[in-house]
Amino acid sequence: MSTKGTVLPTYLAGGDFAHKYADYFPPWLDKMADDVTLEGSMLDGVVQGPEAVRSIVLMIRSMYDRQEFNYAGPYGDENGWLEDYIAQVHGGEPLGCVVLVRRDVKGQTQSVTASYRPRSSLMLFSRLLGEKFAGTVIGEQFASSDS
């Protein structure tokens, strides 16, 4: 059953979530394990290491025209963290994202998984990130301008 056109996707919502998370910065970025991994729908593989993960996350954040968090906080046991937000990129293209973070027993970020939607914005943003990281190992993980 398709709901296209009858139900508004969450990434098109226009709530006023920003006030609650106006100064939000992901706390898990400050304490990452040496072998931390990042994977998700925007990548063709897995990126490993604190420097690589941090550079991707900070680049993504810098490229948003707007970002509104629905939720950022713990989930599950004490090792889980969840972020749910909507954003706009590249002149207003809608983008929704859910980020799942798992920490190890030392409290260090062990893995980050990000799921983006809709597919059209995901592909556009992945190509833009590929351009930003062109000529690096990281850049190979994103869509190329040919895709």
Beta strands, then each sheet from edge to edge (+ up, - down):
strand 1: 32-40
strand 2: 46-48
strand 3: 64-75
strand 4: 80-89
strand 5: 93-103
strand 6: 109-117
sheet 1: 2+ 1- 6- 5+ 4- 3+
end
